[in-house]
Amino acid sequence: MSGGVDSSVAAALLKSQGYEVIGITMCFNLSASGKRKPPCCSAESIDDARRVAHKLGIRHYVVNMKKALEERVIKDFCKEYLSGRTPNPCVKCNQFLKFGLLLKKAKSLDAAYLATGHYARIARVISHQSPVASKKIEYILKKAKDPKKDQSYFIYRIKPGELKHILFPLGRYTKDQVRELARKYGLSVAEKPGSQEICFLPGNNYREFLKDYSGFRDKPGNIVDTRGNILGKHKGIPFYTIGQREGLGIARGYPIYVLGLNCRANQVIVGPRQDTFKSEFLVKNVHYLSGRIKKKVVLKVKIRYNHKESPAEIMPLKNKIRVRFKKPQFSITPGQSAVFYEGDHVIGGGTIERIIK
């Protein structure tokens, strides 16, 4: 229970369905160097969660996960940016903290399930006719009913065997319906705005965070075009990401975008928008929820949360996956996750390693 409307309604729904519910809030005890703390990790949010638990008549626990956040999420976040990649810390947090440590904590309290306010669904099936499934599947991860709120992209790294221990009560509701349920149940957070921030980044300013946390200082280098011509200067590779347009300080008579980051030469490579569209890339750290992909198949692939998944050929290699989109896609970014879908069913995914072409 984060103290937000989604997790609060999830708890209320389960209570109304006859479950014995307890609430757990993850506390990260974050320091924001005198700046505003993110709303999901503030004392006020913990108090909001506690008030909702009291309203529902359920027990409430607060678990300190500061060390786990630093070791599993923040260090990786900084390492990836400093290596010229763009990480997705929410994927790591869900993998290691929420559906790792928090699930273990729930089991230690004799809970049969861990429920969260994620917008996704888990379905129990007897058999699944899929060109990529190689075994009988009992539980599968699916998209939420509300396509605007679907969060299956962020949780694709759940261990397949843990799906039977997880509940997503909001999976069949829209955000508006969840708000209405919060009013119906008389929850104090019914009108509380949602947070779009990464919990350890107040204001989503990752550049300032890198300086404060990792000690990174500006390391200027050249901004070049695809032919190596110098067009300007950059402040440091970690401050740029593929597809970025703002903050380049270059006037060419047409919009300029970041096409690539060359850490070895300390160069930011830029070009026109059409050059940001690519078709083929490699995926590492592949994780499957439904069997393994053993032969070339066509699935839909999502390369970032706000990307509309698109058909692509999925080709298994020894330890990686090669993905080739049917149509070139904007800003394929190393470090982000590529998630594979068959309809609304999540097959698996992995981390984008590098662009081929």
Residue pairs with C-beta under 8 A, 6 or more apart in sequence:
1 7
1 8
1 11
1 23
1 24
1 25
1 49
1 52
1 53
1 60
2 25
2 26
2 40
2 45
2 49
2 117
3 25
3 39
3 40
3 44
3 45
3 46
3 47
3 48
3 49
3 52
3 189
3 192
4 40
4 45
4 48
4 117
4 189
4 192
4 194
4 195
5 178
5 179
5 182
5 187
5 189
5 190
5 192
5 194
6 117
6 118
6 119
6 170
6 178
6 194
7 49
7 116
7 117
8 48
8 49
8 52
8 117
8 182
8 187
8 189
9 117
9 169
9 170
9 178
9 181
9 182
9 185
9 187
10 115
10 116
10 117
10 167
10 168
10 169
10 170
11 21
11 23
11 52
11 53
11 56
11 58
11 115
12 52
12 56
12 181
12 182
12 185
12 187
13 169
13 170
13 181
14 21
14 115
14 167
14 169
15 21
15 56
15 57
15 58
16 185
21 56
21 58
21 115
22 58
22 59
22 60
22 61
22 109
22 111
23 49
23 52
23 53
23 56
23 58
23 59
23 60
23 61
24 60
24 61
24 62
24 63
24 102
24 105
24 106
25 45
25 46
25 49
25 50
25 60
25 61
25 62
25 63
26 63
26 65
26 97
26 98
26 102
27 41
27 46
27 62
27 63
27 64
27 65
27 66
28 41
28 64
28 65
28 66
28 69
28 199
28 200
29 64
29 66
30 37
30 38
30 41
30 66
30 69
30 199
30 200
32 38
32 202
33 212
35 202
35 203
36 202
36 203
37 202
38 195
38 197
38 198
38 199
38 200
38 201
38 202
39 45
39 195
39 197
40 195
40 197
40 199
41 199
41 200
46 62
48 188
48 189
48 192
49 60
50 60
51 188
52 187
52 188
52 189
53 59
53 60
54 60
55 185
55 186
55 187
55 188
56 185
61 109
63 102
63 105
65 97
65 101
65 102
68 96
68 97
68 101
69 93
69 97
69 199
69 200
72 92
72 93
72 96
72 97
73 89
73 92
73 93
73 96
73 97
73 200
74 89
74 200
74 213
76 87
76 89
76 92
77 87
77 89
77 92
77 206
78 210
78 213
78 214
78 216
80 86
80 87
80 335
81 87
81 206
81 210
81 238
82 210
82 214
82 216
82 237
82 238
83 263
84 237
84 238
84 261
84 262
84 263
84 334
85 333
85 334
85 335
86 241
86 242
86 333
86 334
86 335
86 336
87 335
87 336
88 154
88 304
88 305
88 335
88 336
88 337
89 198
89 200
90 154
90 198
91 154
91 156
91 157
91 337
93 199
94 154
94 155
94 157
94 158
95 157
95 158
98 114
98 116
99 114
99 155
99 157
99 158
99 159
99 162
99 166
102 114
103 114
103 162
103 165
103 166
106 113
106 114
107 165
112 165
113 165
113 166
113 167
114 165
114 166
114 167
115 166
115 167
115 168
115 169
116 166
116 167
116 168
117 169
117 170
118 151
118 154
118 155
118 168
118 170
118 171
119 144
119 146
119 149
119 150
119 151
119 168
119 170
119 171
119 173
119 175
120 141
120 142
120 143
120 144
120 150
120 151
120 152
120 155
120 168
120 171
121 141
121 142
121 143
121 144
121 145
121 168
121 171
121 172
122 139
122 140
122 141
122 142
122 163
122 166
122 167
122 168
122 171
123 139
123 140
123 142
124 138
124 139
124 164
125 137
125 138
125 139
125 140
127 136
127 137
128 137
128 140
128 290
128 345
130 290
130 291
130 342
130 345
130 347
131 297
131 342
132 290
132 291
132 292
132 293
132 294
132 297
132 299
132 314
132 342
132 347
133 290
133 291
134 291
134 292
134 294
135 291
137 290
137 291
138 164
139 160
139 163
139 164
140 163
140 289
140 290
140 345
140 346
141 152
141 155
141 156
141 158
141 163
141 289
141 345
141 346
142 152
142 171
142 344
142 345
142 346
143 150
143 152
143 341
143 344
143 346
144 150
144 151
144 152
144 168
144 170
144 171
144 172
145 171
145 172
145 173
145 174
146 173
146 174
146 175
148 174
148 175
149 174
149 175
152 339
152 346
153 302
153 304
153 305
153 337
153 339
154 305
156 287
156 289
156 337
156 339
156 346
156 348
156 349
157 287
157 349
158 166
158 289
160 288
160 289
160 290
163 289
170 178
173 181
179 190
179 191
182 189
182 190
183 190
196 204
197 203
197 204
198 204
198 206
200 209
201 209
207 238
207 239
210 216
210 238
210 239
211 217
216 236
216 238
217 236
218 235
218 236
219 235
219 236
219 237
219 266
220 233
220 234
220 235
220 236
221 233
221 234
221 236
221 237
221 265
221 266
221 267
221 268
222 230
222 232
222 233
222 234
222 266
222 267
222 268
223 230
223 231
223 232
223 233
223 234
223 248
223 250
223 267
223 268
223 269
223 270
224 230
224 231
224 267
224 268
224 269
224 270
225 231
225 269
225 270
225 271
226 259
226 269
226 271
226 275
231 250
231 252
231 256
231 270
232 248
232 249
232 250
234 240
234 248
234 268
237 261
237 263
237 266
237 268
239 247
240 258
240 261
240 268
241 258
241 261
241 333
242 258
242 259
242 260
242 261
242 276
242 331
242 332
242 333
242 334
243 257
243 258
243 276
243 330
243 331
243 333
244 257
244 258
245 255
245 256
245 257
245 258
248 256
248 258
248 268
248 270
250 256
250 270
254 272
255 272
255 273
256 270
256 271
256 272
257 270
257 271
257 272
257 273
257 275
257 276
257 331
258 268
258 269
258 270
259 269
259 270
259 271
259 275
259 276
260 268
260 269
260 355
261 267
261 268
261 269
262 268
262 269
273 330
276 330
276 331
277 328
277 329
277 330
278 328
278 329
278 332
278 355
278 357
279 324
279 325
279 327
279 328
279 329
279 357
280 322
280 323
280 324
280 325
280 355
280 356
280 357
281 322
281 323
281 332
281 334
281 338
281 352
281 353
281 354
281 355
281 356
282 317
282 320
282 321
282 322
282 323
282 352
282 353
282 354
282 356
283 320
283 321
283 322
283 323
283 338
283 349
283 350
283 351
283 352
283 353
284 319
284 320
284 350
284 351
284 353
285 350
285 351
286 319
286 320
286 321
286 348
286 349
286 350
287 348
287 349
287 350
288 347
288 348
289 346
289 347
289 348
290 345
290 346
290 347
290 348
292 316
293 314
293 316
293 321
293 340
293 347
293 348
294 316
295 316
296 313
296 314
296 315
296 316
297 313
297 314
298 311
298 312
298 313
298 314
299 311
299 312
299 314
299 340
299 341
299 342
299 347
300 309
300 310
300 311
300 312
300 340
300 341
300 342
301 309
301 310
301 311
301 312
301 314
301 323
301 325
301 338
301 339
301 340
301 341
302 308
302 309
302 338
302 339
302 341
303 329
303 332
303 333
303 336
303 337
303 338
303 352
304 331
304 333
304 336
304 337
307 329
309 339
309 341
310 325
310 326
310 327
310 329
311 325
311 326
311 327
312 323
312 324
312 325
312 326
313 323
313 324
313 326
314 321
314 322
314 323
314 340
315 321
315 322
315 323
315 324
320 350
320 353
321 338
321 350
322 356
323 338
332 352
332 355
333 352
334 352
334 353
334 354
334 355
335 351
335 352
336 351
336 352
337 349
337 350
337 351
337 352
338 349
338 350
338 351
338 352
339 346
339 348
339 349
340 346
340 347
340 348
340 349
341 347
